[in-house]
């Protein structure tokens, strides 16, 4: 019966080898999925194409503005509501 038992060192070695194989597999799997996701999203948003001022540094500023980015056109104003004073 002594032949079928495993000593502590062999058990620890097998456990560490199995754990290393599982962690390595997970790293490879997650890394490849990340590369695929980055490739898909890069093509979807048109990444990789630099044109004009696209290489400029954009720094977030106060109140939701960005410094270094081209200024956006203001939103058009909403039509004013008609009140009793304006209809008379």
PDB file of N, CA, C and O in Angstrom:
ATOM      1  N   UNK A   1       0.810  -1.183   0.000  1.00  0.00           N
ATOM      2  CA  UNK A   1       0.000   0.000   0.000  1.00  0.00           C
ATOM      3  C   UNK A   1       0.861   1.258   0.000  1.00  0.00           C
ATOM      4  O   UNK A   1       0.373   2.330  -0.357  1.00  0.00           O
ATOM      5  N   UNK A   2       2.090   1.158   0.378  1.00  0.00           N
ATOM      6  CA  UNK A   2       3.005   2.292   0.401  1.00  0.00           C
ATOM      7  C   UNK A   2       3.337   2.750  -1.004  1.00  0.00           C
ATOM      8  O   UNK A   2       3.724   3.903  -1.193  1.00  0.00           O
ATOM      9  N   UNK A   3       3.195   1.880  -1.999  1.00  0.00           N
ATOM     10  CA  UNK A   3       3.508   2.263  -3.363  1.00  0.00           C
ATOM     11  C   UNK A   3       2.472   3.210  -3.964  1.00  0.00           C
ATOM     12  O   UNK A   3       2.807   4.002  -4.846  1.00  0.00           O
ATOM     13  N   UNK A   4       1.242   3.147  -3.514  1.00  0.00           N
ATOM     14  CA  UNK A   4       0.182   3.971  -4.086  1.00  0.00           C
ATOM     15  C   UNK A   4       0.089   5.346  -3.440  1.00  0.00           C
ATOM     16  O   UNK A   4      -0.561   6.234  -3.991  1.00  0.00           O
ATOM     17  N   UNK A   5       0.709   5.542  -2.308  1.00  0.00           N
ATOM     18  CA  UNK A   5       0.644   6.861  -1.664  1.00  0.00           C
ATOM     19  C   UNK A   5       1.668   7.792  -2.293  1.00  0.00           C
ATOM     20  O   UNK A   5       2.674   7.352  -2.848  1.00  0.00           O
ATOM     21  N   UNK A   6       1.393   9.083  -2.195  1.00  0.00           N
ATOM     22  CA  UNK A   6       2.250  10.084  -2.803  1.00  0.00           C
ATOM     23  C   UNK A   6       2.843  10.942  -1.694  1.00  0.00           C
ATOM     24  O   UNK A   6       2.129  11.339  -0.773  1.00  0.00           O
ATOM     25  N   UNK A   7       4.129  11.232  -1.767  1.00  0.00           N
ATOM     26  CA  UNK A   7       4.717  12.075  -0.732  1.00  0.00           C
ATOM     27  C   UNK A   7       4.353  13.543  -0.971  1.00  0.00           C
ATOM     28  O   UNK A   7       3.856  13.904  -2.038  1.00  0.00           O
ATOM     29  N   UNK A   8       4.601  14.365   0.013  1.00  0.00           N
ATOM     30  CA  UNK A   8       4.178  15.767  -0.034  1.00  0.00           C
ATOM     31  C   UNK A   8       4.876  16.548  -1.142  1.00  0.00           C
ATOM     32  O   UNK A   8       4.253  17.402  -1.773  1.00  0.00           O
ATOM     33  N   UNK A   9       6.144  16.276  -1.391  1.00  0.00           N
ATOM     34  CA  UNK A   9       6.879  17.022  -2.414  1.00  0.00           C
ATOM     35  C   UNK A   9       6.327  16.745  -3.810  1.00  0.00           C
ATOM     36  O   UNK A   9       6.190  17.662  -4.619  1.00  0.00           O
ATOM     37  N   UNK A  10       6.018  15.516  -4.086  1.00  0.00           N
ATOM     38  CA  UNK A  10       5.470  15.174  -5.399  1.00  0.00           C
ATOM     39  C   UNK A  10       4.079  15.776  -5.580  1.00  0.00           C
ATOM     40  O   UNK A  10       3.731  16.246  -6.663  1.00  0.00           O
ATOM     41  N   UNK A  11       3.299  15.756  -4.516  1.00  0.00           N
ATOM     42  CA  UNK A  11       1.959  16.348  -4.582  1.00  0.00           C
ATOM     43  C   UNK A  11       2.053  17.857  -4.803  1.00  0.00           C
ATOM     44  O   UNK A  11       1.317  18.409  -5.621  1.00  0.00           O
ATOM     45  N   UNK A  12       2.949  18.526  -4.084  1.00  0.00           N
ATOM     46  CA  UNK A  12       3.128  19.959  -4.250  1.00  0.00           C
ATOM     47  C   UNK A  12       3.625  20.277  -5.660  1.00  0.00           C
ATOM     48  O   UNK A  12       3.166  21.240  -6.275  1.00  0.00           O
ATOM     49  N   UNK A  13       4.543  19.490  -6.167  1.00  0.00           N
ATOM     50  CA  UNK A  13       5.079  19.707  -7.515  1.00  0.00           C
ATOM     51  C   UNK A  13       3.985  19.556  -8.567  1.00  0.00           C
ATOM     52  O   UNK A  13       3.880  20.382  -9.474  1.00  0.00           O
ATOM     53  N   UNK A  14       3.183  18.525  -8.455  1.00  0.00           N
ATOM     54  CA  UNK A  14       2.103  18.323  -9.427  1.00  0.00           C
ATOM     55  C   UNK A  14       1.061  19.438  -9.337  1.00  0.00           C
ATOM     56  O   UNK A  14       0.524  19.880 -10.353  1.00  0.00           O
ATOM     57  N   UNK A  15       0.781  19.889  -8.109  1.00  0.00           N
ATOM     58  CA  UNK A  15      -0.183  20.971  -7.920  1.00  0.00           C
ATOM     59  C   UNK A  15       0.325  22.258  -8.555  1.00  0.00           C
ATOM     60  O   UNK A  15      -0.431  22.946  -9.242  1.00  0.00           O
ATOM     61  N   UNK A  16       1.598  22.595  -8.336  1.00  0.00           N
ATOM     62  CA  UNK A  16       2.160  23.817  -8.902  1.00  0.00           C
ATOM     63  C   UNK A  16       2.251  23.752 -10.420  1.00  0.00           C
ATOM     64  O   UNK A  16       2.029  24.760 -11.091  1.00  0.00           O
ATOM     65  N   UNK A  17       2.569  22.600 -10.970  1.00  0.00           N
ATOM     66  CA  UNK A  17       2.629  22.452 -12.422  1.00  0.00           C
ATOM     67  C   UNK A  17       1.244  22.616 -13.030  1.00  0.00           C
ATOM     68  O   UNK A  17       1.086  23.280 -14.054  1.00  0.00           O
ATOM     69  N   UNK A  18       0.244  22.012 -12.402  1.00  0.00           N
ATOM     70  CA  UNK A  18      -1.132  22.142 -12.895  1.00  0.00           C
ATOM     71  C   UNK A  18      -1.616  23.581 -12.796  1.00  0.00           C
ATOM     72  O   UNK A  18      -2.244  24.097 -13.720  1.00  0.00           O
ATOM     73  N   UNK A  19      -1.319  24.231 -11.663  1.00  0.00           N
ATOM     74  CA  UNK A  19      -1.725  25.614 -11.478  1.00  0.00           C
ATOM     75  C   UNK A  19      -1.018  26.519 -12.488  1.00  0.00           C
ATOM     76  O   UNK A  19      -1.645  27.423 -13.041  1.00  0.00           O
ATOM     77  N   UNK A  20       0.247  26.298 -12.734  1.00  0.00           N
ATOM     78  CA  UNK A  20       0.979  27.095 -13.716  1.00  0.00           C
ATOM     79  C   UNK A  20       0.418  26.928 -15.119  1.00  0.00           C
ATOM     80  O   UNK A  20       0.326  27.893 -15.878  1.00  0.00           O
ATOM     81  N   UNK A  21       0.043  25.704 -15.460  1.00  0.00           N
ATOM     82  CA  UNK A  21      -0.544  25.460 -16.778  1.00  0.00           C
ATOM     83  C   UNK A  21      -1.889  26.161 -16.910  1.00  0.00           C
ATOM     84  O   UNK A  21      -2.188  26.725 -17.962  1.00  0.00           O
ATOM     85  N   UNK A  22      -2.697  26.135 -15.867  1.00  0.00           N
ATOM     86  CA  UNK A  22      -4.004  26.800 -15.922  1.00  0.00           C
ATOM     87  C   UNK A  22      -3.862  28.314 -16.013  1.00  0.00           C
ATOM     88  O   UNK A  22      -4.574  28.955 -16.785  1.00  0.00           O
ATOM     89  N   UNK A  23      -2.945  28.897 -15.227  1.00  0.00           N
ATOM     90  CA  UNK A  23      -2.734  30.345 -15.267  1.00  0.00           C
ATOM     91  C   UNK A  23      -2.172  30.749 -16.624  1.00  0.00           C
ATOM     92  O   UNK A  23      -2.596  31.755 -17.193  1.00  0.00           O
ATOM     93  N   UNK A  24      -1.234  29.988 -17.142  1.00  0.00           N
ATOM     94  CA  UNK A  24      -0.669  30.292 -18.454  1.00  0.00           C
ATOM     95  C   UNK A  24      -1.712  30.241 -19.555  1.00  0.00           C
ATOM     96  O   UNK A  24      -1.717  31.087 -20.450  1.00  0.00           O
ATOM     97  N   UNK A  25      -2.585  29.263 -19.495  1.00  0.00           N
ATOM     98  CA  UNK A  25      -3.651  29.153 -20.483  1.00  0.00           C
ATOM     99  C   UNK A  25      -4.599  30.349 -20.395  1.00  0.00           C
ATOM    100  O   UNK A  25      -5.025  30.889 -21.416  1.00  0.00           O
ATOM    101  N   UNK A  26      -4.919  30.751 -19.181  1.00  0.00           N
ATOM    102  CA  UNK A  26      -5.804  31.912 -19.008  1.00  0.00           C
ATOM    103  C   UNK A  26      -5.153  33.183 -19.543  1.00  0.00           C
ATOM    104  O   UNK A  26      -5.824  34.002 -20.171  1.00  0.00           O
ATOM    105  N   UNK A  27      -3.862  33.356 -19.303  1.00  0.00           N
ATOM    106  CA  UNK A  27      -3.160  34.539 -19.797  1.00  0.00           C
ATOM    107  C   UNK A  27      -3.182  34.574 -21.317  1.00  0.00           C
ATOM    108  O   UNK A  27      -3.438  35.619 -21.914  1.00  0.00           O
ATOM    109  N   UNK A  28      -2.918  33.448 -21.937  1.00  0.00           N
ATOM    110  CA  UNK A  28      -2.920  33.391 -23.399  1.00  0.00           C
ATOM    111  C   UNK A  28      -4.327  33.642 -23.942  1.00  0.00           C
ATOM    112  O   UNK A  28      -4.487  34.371 -24.922  1.00  0.00           O
ATOM    113  N   UNK A  29      -5.341  33.050 -23.322  1.00  0.00           N
ATOM    114  CA  UNK A  29      -6.716  33.216 -23.779  1.00  0.00           C
ATOM    115  C   UNK A  29      -7.181  34.662 -23.636  1.00  0.00           C
ATOM    116  O   UNK A  29      -7.734  35.230 -24.578  1.00  0.00           O
ATOM    117  N   UNK A  30      -6.963  35.261 -22.465  1.00  0.00           N
ATOM    118  CA  UNK A  30      -7.398  36.644 -22.247  1.00  0.00           C
ATOM    119  C   UNK A  30      -6.605  37.602 -23.131  1.00  0.00           C
ATOM    120  O   UNK A  30      -7.166  38.568 -23.648  1.00  0.00           O
ATOM    121  N   UNK A  31      -5.326  37.354 -23.310  1.00  0.00           N
ATOM    122  CA  UNK A  31      -4.521  38.201 -24.183  1.00  0.00           C
ATOM    123  C   UNK A  31      -4.989  38.162 -25.622  1.00  0.00           C
ATOM    124  O   UNK A  31      -5.063  39.198 -26.283  1.00  0.00           O
ATOM    125  N   UNK A  32      -5.306  36.972 -26.112  1.00  0.00           N
ATOM    126  CA  UNK A  32      -5.772  36.878 -27.501  1.00  0.00           C
ATOM    127  C   UNK A  32      -7.151  37.504 -27.667  1.00  0.00           C
ATOM    128  O   UNK A  32      -7.414  38.152 -28.680  1.00  0.00           O
ATOM    129  N   UNK A  33      -8.035  37.323 -26.690  1.00  0.00           N
ATOM    130  CA  UNK A  33      -9.347  37.970 -26.766  1.00  0.00           C
ATOM    131  C   UNK A  33      -9.221  39.491 -26.721  1.00  0.00           C
ATOM    132  O   UNK A  33      -9.973  40.198 -27.390  1.00  0.00           O
ATOM    133  N   UNK A  34      -8.274  39.990 -25.937  1.00  0.00           N
ATOM    134  CA  UNK A  34      -8.050  41.434 -25.869  1.00  0.00           C
ATOM    135  C   UNK A  34      -7.565  41.964 -27.204  1.00  0.00           C
ATOM    136  O   UNK A  34      -8.026  43.011 -27.657  1.00  0.00           O
ATOM    137  N   UNK A  35      -6.651  41.265 -27.836  1.00  0.00           N
ATOM    138  CA  UNK A  35      -6.164  41.703 -29.140  1.00  0.00           C
ATOM    139  C   UNK A  35      -7.265  41.686 -30.193  1.00  0.00           C
ATOM    140  O   UNK A  35      -7.337  42.584 -31.032  1.00  0.00           O
ATOM    141  N   UNK A  36      -8.112  40.681 -30.155  1.00  0.00           N
ATOM    142  CA  UNK A  36      -9.228  40.616 -31.101  1.00  0.00           C
ATOM    143  C   UNK A  36     -10.200  41.769 -30.854  1.00  0.00           C
ATOM    144  O   UNK A  36     -10.657  42.412 -31.799  1.00  0.00           O
ATOM    145  N   UNK A  37     -10.517  42.031 -29.580  1.00  0.00           N
ATOM    146  CA  UNK A  37     -11.445  43.117 -29.259  1.00  0.00           C
ATOM    147  C   UNK A  37     -10.862  44.471 -29.655  1.00  0.00           C
ATOM    148  O   UNK A  37     -11.585  45.325 -30.168  1.00  0.00           O
ATOM    149  N   UNK A  38      -9.568  44.679 -29.425  1.00  0.00           N
ATOM    150  CA  UNK A  38      -8.946  45.935 -29.820  1.00  0.00           C
ATOM    151  C   UNK A  38      -8.938  46.097 -31.338  1.00  0.00           C
ATOM    152  O   UNK A  38      -9.117  47.203 -31.848  1.00  0.00           O
ATOM    153  N   UNK A  39      -8.735  45.014 -32.047  1.00  0.00           N
ATOM    154  CA  UNK A  39      -8.765  45.080 -33.507  1.00  0.00           C
ATOM    155  C   UNK A  39     -10.139  45.415 -34.041  1.00  0.00           C
ATOM    156  O   UNK A  39     -10.273  46.209 -34.972  1.00  0.00           O
ATOM    157  N   UNK A  40     -11.162  44.813 -33.456  1.00  0.00           N
ATOM    158  CA  UNK A  40     -12.534  45.068 -33.904  1.00  0.00           C
ATOM    159  C   UNK A  40     -12.942  46.499 -33.590  1.00  0.00           C
ATOM    160  O   UNK A  40     -13.474  47.196 -34.454  1.00  0.00           O
ATOM    161  N   UNK A  41     -12.699  46.944 -32.362  1.00  0.00           N
ATOM    162  CA  UNK A  41     -13.109  48.299 -31.998  1.00  0.00           C
ATOM    163  C   UNK A  41     -12.275  49.343 -32.714  1.00  0.00           C
ATOM    164  O   UNK A  41     -12.776  50.425 -33.019  1.00  0.00           O
ATOM    165  N   UNK A  42     -11.012  49.046 -32.989  1.00  0.00           N
ATOM    166  CA  UNK A  42     -10.172  49.990 -33.729  1.00  0.00           C
ATOM    167  C   UNK A  42     -10.680  50.212 -35.132  1.00  0.00           C
ATOM    168  O   UNK A  42     -10.651  51.335 -35.635  1.00  0.00           O
ATOM    169  N   UNK A  43     -11.141  49.168 -35.762  1.00  0.00           N
ATOM    170  CA  UNK A  43     -11.688  49.314 -37.112  1.00  0.00           C
ATOM    171  C   UNK A  43     -13.074  49.950 -37.085  1.00  0.00           C
ATOM    172  O   UNK A  43     -13.442  50.679 -38.006  1.00  0.00           O
ATOM    173  N   UNK A  44     -13.843  49.677 -36.030  1.00  0.00           N
ATOM    174  CA  UNK A  44     -15.204  50.206 -35.954  1.00  0.00           C
ATOM    175  C   UNK A  44     -15.205  51.722 -35.784  1.00  0.00           C
ATOM    176  O   UNK A  44     -16.064  52.406 -36.341  1.00  0.00           O
ATOM    177  N   UNK A  45     -14.263  52.246 -35.029  1.00  0.00           N
ATOM    178  CA  UNK A  45     -14.225  53.687 -34.802  1.00  0.00           C
ATOM    179  C   UNK A  45     -13.235  54.387 -35.710  1.00  0.00           C
ATOM    180  O   UNK A  45     -13.001  55.586 -35.560  1.00  0.00           O
ATOM    181  N   UNK A  46     -12.652  53.664 -36.643  1.00  0.00           N
ATOM    182  CA  UNK A  46     -11.752  54.275 -37.603  1.00  0.00           C
ATOM    183  C   UNK A  46     -10.387  54.590 -37.034  1.00  0.00           C
ATOM    184  O   UNK A  46      -9.753  55.558 -37.455  1.00  0.00           O
ATOM    185  N   UNK A  47      -9.923  53.800 -36.092  1.00  0.00           N
ATOM    186  CA  UNK A  47      -8.622  54.032 -35.489  1.00  0.00           C
ATOM    187  C   UNK A  47      -7.502  53.772 -36.469  1.00  0.00           C
ATOM    188  O   UNK A  47      -7.659  53.018 -37.429  1.00  0.00           O
ATOM    189  N   UNK A  48      -6.379  54.398 -36.220  1.00  0.00           N
ATOM    190  CA  UNK A  48      -5.214  54.180 -37.043  1.00  0.00           C
ATOM    191  C   UNK A  48      -5.060  55.169 -38.179  1.00  0.00           C
ATOM    192  O   UNK A  48      -3.995  55.221 -38.794  1.00  0.00           O
ATOM    193  N   UNK A  49      -6.061  55.940 -38.478  1.00  0.00           N
ATOM    194  CA  UNK A  49      -5.976  56.926 -39.544  1.00  0.00           C
ATOM    195  C   UNK A  49      -5.748  58.296 -38.921  1.00  0.00           C
ATOM    196  O   UNK A  49      -6.590  58.791 -38.172  1.00  0.00           O
ATOM    197  N   UNK A  50      -4.615  58.904 -39.229  1.00  0.00           N
ATOM    198  CA  UNK A  50      -4.323  60.240 -38.731  1.00  0.00           C
ATOM    199  C   UNK A  50      -4.549  61.232 -39.852  1.00  0.00           C
ATOM    200  O   UNK A  50      -4.020  61.063 -40.950  1.00  0.00           O
ATOM    201  N   UNK A  51      -5.322  62.255 -39.587  1.00  0.00           N
ATOM    202  CA  UNK A  51      -5.555  63.274 -40.599  1.00  0.00           C
ATOM    203  C   UNK A  51      -5.630  64.624 -39.917  1.00  0.00           C
ATOM    204  O   UNK A  51      -6.291  64.771 -38.889  1.00  0.00           O
ATOM    205  N   UNK A  52      -4.965  65.598 -40.479  1.00  0.00           N
ATOM    206  CA  UNK A  52      -5.041  66.963 -39.975  1.00  0.00           C
ATOM    207  C   UNK A  52      -4.526  67.101 -38.564  1.00  0.00           C
ATOM    208  O   UNK A  52      -3.356  66.833 -38.293  1.00  0.00           O
ATOM    209  N   UNK A  53      -5.390  67.517 -37.669  1.00  0.00           N
ATOM    210  CA  UNK A  53      -5.032  67.815 -36.290  1.00  0.00           C
ATOM    211  C   UNK A  53      -5.285  66.626 -35.367  1.00  0.00           C
ATOM    212  O   UNK A  53      -5.368  66.803 -34.152  1.00  0.00           O
ATOM    213  N   UNK A  54      -5.410  65.422 -35.917  1.00  0.00           N
ATOM    214  CA  UNK A  54      -5.758  64.266 -35.096  1.00  0.00           C
ATOM    215  C   UNK A  54      -4.641  63.874 -34.148  1.00  0.00           C
ATOM    216  O   UNK A  54      -4.897  63.195 -33.154  1.00  0.00           O
ATOM    217  N   UNK A  55      -3.401  64.283 -34.428  1.00  0.00           N
ATOM    218  CA  UNK A  55      -2.299  63.927 -33.556  1.00  0.00           C
ATOM    219  C   UNK A  55      -2.085  64.925 -32.436  1.00  0.00           C
ATOM    220  O   UNK A  55      -1.131  64.779 -31.671  1.00  0.00           O
ATOM    221  N   UNK A  56      -2.933  65.932 -32.309  1.00  0.00           N
ATOM    222  CA  UNK A  56      -2.768  66.950 -31.283  1.00  0.00           C
ATOM    223  C   UNK A  56      -3.088  66.385 -29.906  1.00  0.00           C
ATOM    224  O   UNK A  56      -3.886  65.458 -29.761  1.00  0.00           O
ATOM    225  N   UNK A  57      -2.457  66.957 -28.922  1.00  0.00           N
ATOM    226  CA  UNK A  57      -2.679  66.541 -27.549  1.00  0.00           C
ATOM    227  C   UNK A  57      -3.999  67.115 -27.058  1.00  0.00           C
ATOM    228  O   UNK A  57      -4.238  68.317 -27.171  1.00  0.00           O
ATOM    229  N   UNK A  58      -4.842  66.271 -26.520  1.00  0.00           N
ATOM    230  CA  UNK A  58      -6.125  66.712 -25.988  1.00  0.00           C
ATOM    231  C   UNK A  58      -6.104  66.492 -24.487  1.00  0.00           C
ATOM    232  O   UNK A  58      -5.942  65.363 -24.023  1.00  0.00           O
ATOM    233  N   UNK A  59      -6.269  67.568 -23.725  1.00  0.00           N
ATOM    234  CA  UNK A  59      -6.218  67.512 -22.277  1.00  0.00           C
ATOM    235  C   UNK A  59      -7.587  67.886 -21.738  1.00  0.00           C
ATOM    236  O   UNK A  59      -8.144  68.912 -22.129  1.00  0.00           O
ATOM    237  N   UNK A  60      -8.146  67.061 -20.836  1.00  0.00           N
ATOM    238  CA  UNK A  60      -9.449  67.426 -20.276  1.00  0.00           C
ATOM    239  C   UNK A  60      -9.339  68.697 -19.445  1.00  0.00           C
ATOM    240  O   UNK A  60      -8.420  68.848 -18.640  1.00  0.00           O
ATOM    241  N   UNK A  61     -10.272  69.593 -19.647  1.00  0.00           N
ATOM    242  CA  UNK A  61     -10.270  70.848 -18.910  1.00  0.00           C
ATOM    243  C   UNK A  61     -11.426  70.895 -17.918  1.00  0.00           C
ATOM    244  O   UNK A  61     -12.083  69.886 -17.661  1.00  0.00           O
ATOM    245  N   UNK A  62     -11.656  72.053 -17.378  1.00  0.00           N
ATOM    246  CA  UNK A  62     -12.719  72.224 -16.396  1.00  0.00           C
ATOM    247  C   UNK A  62     -14.074  72.279 -17.087  1.00  0.00           C
ATOM    248  O   UNK A  62     -14.180  72.718 -18.232  1.00  0.00           O
ATOM    249  N   UNK A  63     -15.074  71.845 -16.404  1.00  0.00           N
ATOM    250  CA  UNK A  63     -16.470  71.911 -16.846  1.00  0.00           C
ATOM    251  C   UNK A  63     -16.716  71.178 -18.158  1.00  0.00           C
ATOM    252  O   UNK A  63     -17.498  71.640 -18.989  1.00  0.00           O
ATOM    253  N   UNK A  64     -16.059  70.048 -18.351  1.00  0.00           N
ATOM    254  CA  UNK A  64     -16.322  69.222 -19.509  1.00  0.00           C
ATOM    255  C   UNK A  64     -15.709  69.715 -20.796  1.00  0.00           C
ATOM    256  O   UNK A  64     -16.020  69.176 -21.858  1.00  0.00           O
ATOM    257  N   UNK A  65     -14.845  70.723 -20.751  1.00  0.00           N
ATOM    258  CA  UNK A  65     -14.198  71.209 -21.964  1.00  0.00           C
ATOM    259  C   UNK A  65     -12.877  70.493 -22.145  1.00  0.00           C
ATOM    260  O   UNK A  65     -12.362  69.883 -21.208  1.00  0.00           O
ATOM    261  N   UNK A  66     -12.339  70.560 -23.319  1.00  0.00           N
ATOM    262  CA  UNK A  66     -11.030  69.972 -23.573  1.00  0.00           C
ATOM    263  C   UNK A  66     -10.109  71.048 -24.119  1.00  0.00           C
ATOM    264  O   UNK A  66     -10.499  71.861 -24.958  1.00  0.00           O
ATOM    265  N   UNK A  67      -8.894  71.034 -23.630  1.00  0.00           N
ATOM    266  CA  UNK A  67      -7.897  71.995 -24.077  1.00  0.00           C
ATOM    267  C   UNK A  67      -7.120  71.377 -25.225  1.00  0.00           C
ATOM    268  O   UNK A  67      -6.692  70.227 -25.124  1.00  0.00           O
ATOM    269  N   UNK A  68      -6.933  72.085 -26.280  1.00  0.00           N
ATOM    270  CA  UNK A  68      -6.181  71.581 -27.413  1.00  0.00           C
ATOM    271  C   UNK A  68      -7.055  70.969 -28.487  1.00  0.00           C
ATOM    272  O   UNK A  68      -6.578  70.716 -29.594  1.00  0.00           O
ATOM    273  N   UNK A  69      -8.291  70.731 -28.199  1.00  0.00           N
ATOM    274  CA  UNK A  69      -9.213  70.173 -29.190  1.00  0.00           C
ATOM    275  C   UNK A  69      -9.885  71.320 -29.932  1.00  0.00           C
ATOM    276  O   UNK A  69     -10.051  72.402 -29.370  1.00  0.00           O
ATOM    277  N   UNK A  70     -10.271  71.102 -31.179  1.00  0.00           N
ATOM    278  CA  UNK A  70     -10.972  72.160 -31.895  1.00  0.00           C
ATOM    279  C   UNK A  70     -12.306  72.465 -31.223  1.00  0.00           C
ATOM    280  O   UNK A  70     -12.984  71.567 -30.724  1.00  0.00           O
ATOM    281  N   UNK A  71     -12.668  73.731 -31.217  1.00  0.00           N
ATOM    282  CA  UNK A  71     -13.917  74.108 -30.547  1.00  0.00           C
ATOM    283  C   UNK A  71     -15.116  73.650 -31.365  1.00  0.00           C
ATOM    284  O   UNK A  71     -15.107  73.694 -32.595  1.00  0.00           O
ATOM    285  N   UNK A  72     -16.126  73.219 -30.667  1.00  0.00           N
ATOM    286  CA  UNK A  72     -17.343  72.743 -31.321  1.00  0.00           C
ATOM    287  C   UNK A  72     -18.303  73.910 -31.521  1.00  0.00           C
ATOM    288  O   UNK A  72     -18.247  74.903 -30.796  1.00  0.00           O
ATOM    289  N   UNK A  73     -19.171  73.785 -32.497  1.00  0.00           N
ATOM    290  CA  UNK A  73     -20.193  74.799 -32.735  1.00  0.00           C
ATOM    291  C   UNK A  73     -21.213  74.723 -31.607  1.00  0.00           C
ATOM    292  O   UNK A  73     -21.543  73.630 -31.147  1.00  0.00           O
ATOM    293  N   UNK A  74     -21.713  75.862 -31.157  1.00  0.00           N
ATOM    294  CA  UNK A  74     -22.732  75.816 -30.101  1.00  0.00           C
ATOM    295  C   UNK A  74     -24.027  75.201 -30.625  1.00  0.00           C
ATOM    296  O   UNK A  74     -24.341  75.275 -31.813  1.00  0.00           O
ATOM    297  N   UNK A  75     -24.745  74.609 -29.725  1.00  0.00           N
ATOM    298  CA  UNK A  75     -26.013  73.987 -30.099  1.00  0.00           C
ATOM    299  C   UNK A  75     -27.021  75.062 -30.493  1.00  0.00           C
ATOM    300  O   UNK A  75     -27.020  76.144 -29.907  1.00  0.00           O
ATOM    301  N   UNK A  76     -27.875  74.790 -31.467  1.00  0.00           N
ATOM    302  CA  UNK A  76     -28.881  75.793 -31.855  1.00  0.00           C
ATOM    303  C   UNK A  76     -29.862  76.019 -30.711  1.00  0.00           C
ATOM    304  O   UNK A  76     -30.165  75.104 -29.946  1.00  0.00           O
ATOM    305  N   UNK A  77     -30.349  77.246 -30.609  1.00  0.00           N
ATOM    306  CA  UNK A  77     -31.278  77.560 -29.528  1.00  0.00           C
ATOM    307  C   UNK A  77     -32.655  76.976 -29.828  1.00  0.00           C
ATOM    308  O   UNK A  77     -33.046  76.810 -30.983  1.00  0.00           O
ATOM    309  N   UNK A  78     -33.358  76.676 -28.777  1.00  0.00           N
ATOM    310  CA  UNK A  78     -34.704  76.123 -28.911  1.00  0.00           C
ATOM    311  C   UNK A  78     -35.694  77.241 -29.222  1.00  0.00           C
ATOM    312  O   UNK A  78     -35.489  78.382 -28.808  1.00  0.00           O
ATOM    313  N   UNK A  79     -36.752  76.927 -29.940  1.00  0.00           N
ATOM    314  CA  UNK A  79     -37.761  77.965 -30.198  1.00  0.00           C
ATOM    315  C   UNK A  79     -38.432  78.387 -28.897  1.00  0.00           C
ATOM    316  O   UNK A  79     -38.657  77.577 -27.998  1.00  0.00           O
ATOM    317  N   UNK A  80     -38.741  79.673 -28.823  1.00  0.00           N
ATOM    318  CA  UNK A  80     -39.361  80.199 -27.610  1.00  0.00           C
ATOM    319  C   UNK A  80     -40.828  79.813 -27.562  1.00  0.00           C
ATOM    320  O   UNK A  80     -41.512  79.751 -28.584  1.00  0.00           O
ATOM    321  N   UNK A  81     -41.291  79.556 -26.349  1.00  0.00           N
ATOM    322  CA  UNK A  81     -42.704  79.209 -26.177  1.00  0.00           C
ATOM    323  C   UNK A  81     -43.567  80.451 -26.322  1.00  0.00           C
ATOM    324  O   UNK A  81     -43.174  81.548 -25.924  1.00  0.00           O
ATOM    325  N   UNK A  82     -44.727  80.267 -26.886  1.00  0.00           N
ATOM    326  CA  UNK A  82     -45.669  81.378 -27.020  1.00  0.00           C
ATOM    327  C   UNK A  82     -46.391  81.541 -25.691  1.00  0.00           C
ATOM    328  O   UNK A  82     -46.912  80.574 -25.136  1.00  0.00           O
ATOM    329  N   UNK A  83     -46.419  82.747 -25.193  1.00  0.00           N
ATOM    330  CA  UNK A  83     -47.127  83.036 -23.952  1.00  0.00           C
ATOM    331  C   UNK A  83     -48.319  83.935 -24.281  1.00  0.00           C
ATOM    332  O   UNK A  83     -48.485  84.374 -25.419  1.00  0.00           O
ATOM    333  N   UNK A  84     -49.125  84.195 -23.292  1.00  0.00           N
ATOM    334  CA  UNK A  84     -50.305  85.044 -23.503  1.00  0.00           C
ATOM    335  C   UNK A  84     -49.896  86.459 -23.877  1.00  0.00           C
ATOM    336  O   UNK A  84     -50.592  87.136 -24.633  1.00  0.00           O
ATOM    337  N   UNK A  85     -48.759  86.904 -23.341  1.00  0.00           N
ATOM    338  CA  UNK A  85     -48.323  88.275 -23.619  1.00  0.00           C
ATOM    339  C   UNK A  85     -47.886  88.406 -25.073  1.00  0.00           C
ATOM    340  O   UNK A  85     -48.077  89.466 -25.670  1.00  0.00           O
ATOM    341  N   UNK A  86     -47.312  87.371 -25.655  1.00  0.00           N
ATOM    342  CA  UNK A  86     -46.845  87.470 -27.033  1.00  0.00           C
ATOM    343  C   UNK A  86     -47.959  87.221 -28.024  1.00  0.00           C
ATOM    344  O   UNK A  86     -47.825  87.615 -29.183  1.00  0.00           O
ATOM    345  N   UNK A  87     -49.059  86.584 -27.632  1.00  0.00           N
ATOM    346  CA  UNK A  87     -50.136  86.319 -28.561  1.00  0.00           C
ATOM    347  C   UNK A  87     -51.128  87.468 -28.656  1.00  0.00           C
ATOM    348  O   UNK A  87     -51.957  87.482 -29.567  1.00  0.00           O
ATOM    349  N   UNK A  88     -51.068  88.432 -27.740  1.00  0.00           N
ATOM    350  CA  UNK A  88     -52.031  89.548 -27.754  1.00  0.00           C
ATOM    351  C   UNK A  88     -51.590  90.623 -28.686  1.00  0.00           C
ATOM    352  O   UNK A  88     -52.274  91.637 -28.826  1.00  0.00           O
TER     353      UNK A  88
END
